[in-house]
């Protein structure tokens, strides 16, 4: 037979074991999760301060923040460049030429209608975002024309319109092939890595063009 003292000791031991198990199984994981969620919210807030939008942030498959995009596009590079184009037309052996020069303002960055998410797992952050692209190209107000008439093939206003359309199309083609998009990608990656470094996260960036996010 157990003495009363032994029974009390056994009860105390069982209660202690239950409390310890509860702390290990419930309390500690809950506090760690709360700490992870708060860290994720802080990461989302830091990104929102810099880029004026919040990506989707998940911690171990739990969505902590939903993607919020008050703007539809995020330009990480804004660049000006000068462009020159020569338009020609030949009729009966007589050639006329219009040389156009002018500046353009271009922006490259990200389409925020596509998914931009951050998955946080312990000390690692996996960032998924769409490929950068040329967002816009706009002619500036410093366009100049230099006309060269042919012997009997003279430049007219209709030629000016055709030359200007070709000038704009050629400038867009140049901008697509230039380094603006690559610079936008480099700028975004650098800023994201700096933000994650402040939160002690190793970064892995993946570019995925996914289905657009539909606003209800």
C-alpha positions in Angstrom: 0.0 0.0 0.0 1.2 3.5 -0.8 1.4 5.9 2.0 -0.4 9.2 1.9 2.9 11.0 1.4 3.8 8.8 -1.6 0.4 9.4 -3.2 0.8 13.2 -2.8 4.3 13.0 -4.3 3.0 11.0 -7.3 0.1 13.5 -7.8 2.5 16.4 -7.6 4.8 14.6 -10.1 1.9 13.9 -12.5 0.7 17.5 -12.3 4.3 18.8 -12.9 4.6 16.5 -15.9 1.3 17.7 -17.3 2.2 21.4 -16.9 5.6 20.8 -18.5 4.1 19.0 -21.4 1.5 21.8 -21.8 4.3 24.4 -21.8 6.3 22.4 -24.4 3.5 21.4 -26.6 1.2 24.4 -26.4 2.7 27.5 -24.8 6.2 27.6 -26.4 5.0 26.9 -30.0 2.2 29.4 -29.6 4.6 32.1 -28.5 7.1 31.2 -31.2 4.3 31.4 -33.8 3.1 34.8 -32.4 6.7 36.0 -32.7 7.0 34.7 -36.3 3.6 36.3 -37.2 4.6 39.6 -35.7 8.0 39.5 -37.6 6.1 38.8 -40.8 3.8 41.8 -40.2 6.9 44.0 -39.6 8.4 42.8 -42.9 5.2 43.6 -44.7 5.1 47.1 -43.0 8.7 47.8 -44.1 8.0 46.9 -47.7 4.8 49.0 -47.6 6.8 52.0 -46.4 9.3 51.8 -49.3 7.1 50.5 -52.2 3.6 51.7 -51.1 2.1 48.2 -51.4 1.9 45.1 -49.2 2.8 41.7 -50.6 1.2 38.4 -49.5 3.2 37.2 -46.5 2.9 33.6 -45.2 4.5 31.8 -42.2 4.6 28.1 -42.5 1.6 28.0 -44.8 -0.4 30.4 -42.7 -1.3 33.7 -44.5 -0.4 36.5 -42.2 -0.9 39.4 -44.6 -3.0 39.6 -47.8 -1.6 41.3 -50.8 -2.8 44.9 -51.0 -2.1 47.0 -54.1 -3.5 50.5 -54.0 -1.5 51.1 -57.3 -1.5 48.7 -60.3 2.2 49.1 -61.2 5.4 49.5 -59.3 8.2 51.4 -61.2 11.6 50.8 -59.7 13.5 52.5 -62.5 12.6 55.8 -64.2 15.1 56.7 -67.0 15.4 59.3 -69.7 17.1 58.7 -73.0 17.7 60.6 -76.3 16.7 58.9 -79.5 17.4 59.5 -83.2 15.5 58.1 -86.2 15.8 58.6 -89.9 12.6 58.1 -92.1 13.0 57.9 -95.8 10.8 57.5 -98.9 11.9 57.0 -102.5 9.7 57.8 -105.5 10.9 57.5 -109.1 14.5 57.5 -107.9 14.1 60.7 -105.8 14.5 60.2 -102.0 13.2 62.4 -99.2 14.3 62.0 -95.6 13.1 63.2 -92.2 15.5 63.0 -89.3 13.9 63.1 -85.9 15.6 63.5 -82.6 14.0 63.8 -79.1 13.9 62.5 -75.6 11.8 59.8 -73.9 10.9 59.1 -70.3 10.6 55.4 -69.6 9.6 53.4 -66.5 10.4 49.8 -65.8 9.1 47.7 -62.9 6.4 45.3 -61.9 2.7 44.6 -62.7 1.1 44.4 -59.3 -2.0 42.8 -60.7 0.1 39.7 -60.6 0.9 37.8 -57.4 3.8 39.1 -55.2 4.3 36.9 -52.2 6.8 36.2 -49.4 6.9 32.8 -47.7 8.8 32.9 -44.3 10.2 29.7 -42.9 12.4 30.1 -39.8 15.4 32.2 -41.0 14.6 32.0 -44.7 12.3 34.1 -46.9 11.2 32.8 -50.3 10.0 35.8 -52.4 7.9 35.1 -55.5 7.2 38.0 -57.9 6.4 38.5 -61.6 9.1 39.2 -64.1 9.9 42.9 -64.4 8.8 44.7 -67.6 8.7 48.0 -69.4 5.7 49.8 -67.9 5.6 53.0 -70.0 7.5 55.1 -72.5 6.5 58.7 -73.1 7.9 61.2 -75.6 9.2 64.5 -74.1 8.6 67.9 -75.6 12.0 68.4 -77.2 11.4 66.7 -80.5 13.1 68.2 -83.5 12.7 67.5 -87.3 15.2 68.0 -90.1 13.7 67.6 -93.5 15.6 66.8 -96.7 13.6 67.1 -99.9 14.2 64.9 -102.9 14.6 66.5 -106.4 10.9 66.0 -107.1 9.9 64.1 -104.0 9.2 66.7 -101.3 8.4 66.3 -97.6 4.8 67.0 -96.6 2.7 66.9 -93.4 1.6 63.4 -94.1 5.2 62.3 -94.2 5.8 64.1 -90.8 3.0 62.0 -89.3 4.4 58.7 -90.7 7.9 59.6 -89.6 6.7 60.4 -86.0 4.8 57.1 -85.7 7.9 55.3 -86.9 10.1 57.3 -84.5 7.9 56.3 -81.5 7.8 52.7 -82.5 11.6 52.6 -82.9 12.1 54.2 -79.6 9.9 51.7 -77.8 11.8 48.8 -79.5 15.0 50.3 -78.3 13.7 50.7 -74.8 12.6 47.0 -74.8 16.1 45.9 -75.7 17.9 48.4 -73.4 19.0 47.6 -69.8 16.0 49.4 -68.2 14.2 46.2 -67.3 17.4 44.6 -66.0 18.1 47.7 -63.9 14.6 47.5 -62.5 15.1 43.9 -61.5 18.5 44.7 -59.9 17.0 47.6 -57.9 14.1 45.6 -56.6 16.3 42.6 -55.6 18.8 44.9 -53.8 16.0 46.6 -51.7 14.3 43.4 -50.9 17.6 41.8 -49.6 18.3 44.9 -47.5 14.8 44.7 -45.9 15.2 41.0 -45.2 18.7 41.4 -43.8 17.3 43.8 -41.2 15.0 41.0 -40.1 17.7 38.3 -40.1 16.3 36.4 -43.1 18.2 34.6 -45.9 16.6 35.4 -49.2 15.6 33.3 -52.2 14.0 35.2 -55.1 11.9 33.3 -57.6 10.3 34.9 -60.7 7.0 33.5 -61.7 4.4 35.0 -64.0 1.2 33.8 -62.4 -2.5 34.4 -62.9 -3.6 38.0 -62.3 -5.2 38.9 -59.0 -8.9 39.8 -59.6 -10.4 42.6 -57.5 -13.9 41.9 -56.3 
